[in-house]
Amino acid sequence: MADFPWLTTVILLPVVASLLIPVLPDKDGRTVRWYALTVGLVDFALITYAFWQGYDLDSAELQLVERYAWLPQIGLNWSVGVDGLSMPLVLLTGFITTLAILAAWPVTLKPRLFYFLMLAMYGGQIAVFAVQDILLFFLVWELELIPVYLLLAIWGGKKRQYVANKFIVYTAVGSLFILVAALAMAFYGENISFDMRDLALKSYPLALQLWCYAAFLIAYAVKLPIFPLHTWLPDAHGEATAPVHMLLAGILLKMGGYALVRMNMGMLPDAHALFAPVLAILGVVNIIYAALTSFAQRNLKRKIAYSSISHMGFVLLGIASFTTTGLSGAVLQMVSHGLIGASLFFLVGATYDRTHTLILEEMGGVGQKMPKIFAMFTACSLASLALPGMSGFVAELMVFIGFATSDAYTLPFKALVLLLAAVGVILTPIYLLSMLRQIFFGPENEELVSHEKLVDAEPREVFIIACLLVPIIGIGLYPRLVTSIYDAKTTALTALVRQSVPRLQPPVGMLTIPASPPTP
């Protein structure tokens, strides 16, 4: 079993299974959705088994490695593997996507095509986190965009064509920067290689590192998203359906953060040492700007979308911290926000299905008719505002402590960054709690409250939220459920980037780190 190609299997299984959907005997979509859910559950079970049996928590190296020659003429290999950065996100992908398939139960428009795209996207998302060939990474990054585009363009709202086109333009243009930087790194030096491990061992001149880092940063800033390349996300969320919401918030945003750590930080450490203050500033801008914008939104989907952008700012702060605690908090924030964001957007979709409006002023007074949805919405909102005992609190606290204890920055710079980030933390409960009050116990919309179809949550919806709340609370009470997966990797990455600082002239706001720092 140790030689079994686990990663190749979990990537290709949903893709191959999706190809069988057109030939399944089905008239009303019932068979197709049960088939898709079964495939999702089987694939998630295989991911979990491979993690349980073949993953060593104490190793920072790649595990479950598979490498097959694909196009040897251009040096392209099917190379996959997981470590502490990718394993939590692979597990998150299997979990969220399977629940998203269950959340898509009410879909009646072109169900064959819908579930075909969901399964194809399942395999593509896992591939993004697992592939270890940078050219292959670019290919799966690009292929994964096609299902998202179609899911937005066909099943979206009134402006679906506009938001789908905007999504594909932003992400496709950003992807060009990945290709250019990847080719520059691959062809530098005597040995041409697309293997990420080989690229990380090359000694690049600082100028090339800076240019490649900037190119990667632009591409991943679109997906994370980072201000000012974020505008596609609120538009996409404003028109998407509930299962697509779950995939956008739960998985797609994490691709940008993962790639930023994997490539920018892991392969270009000297450039990262110079760009880190920029990441810290961008993180603060994300937190403050998006929180203020969310506070002003009257559309429920756009309010939660800007809240997601604000929370991803903490990922940037953790990546820029030069501490193991801060980087660990950034990875935990990606996992935590994947769970919380998916739960909130699913509930937004469930509420819209009943009220047929997203305007807060038109949704008042539905709490008495929908007490279960109110209770679930409250629990997930409390998780989003980082209530102690839930995963969001642990992740943000680790980022704050990691940045505050960093010896890479001057005290005034750290104080300013943390003060501004704290403002964002204060704004979050204000706009989330006021949102809950206005939707469920605000001035009643008589026509809406008296509507006979305003029914409470059904068992399927309660089950989905319960599945998401269990890990949210579990991680909040015992963070080592997740942090133990990547502790070895984040420690190694932090040591790598800290070694780069003494060799460089520190930028404004930074101090020189001793060549042999104490273990954080």
Summary of the structure (lengths in Angstrom):
residues: 520
radius of gyration: 22.3
end to end distance: 37.3
largest distance: 73.9
contacts: 1950
relative contact order: 0.10
helix: 72%
strand: 4%
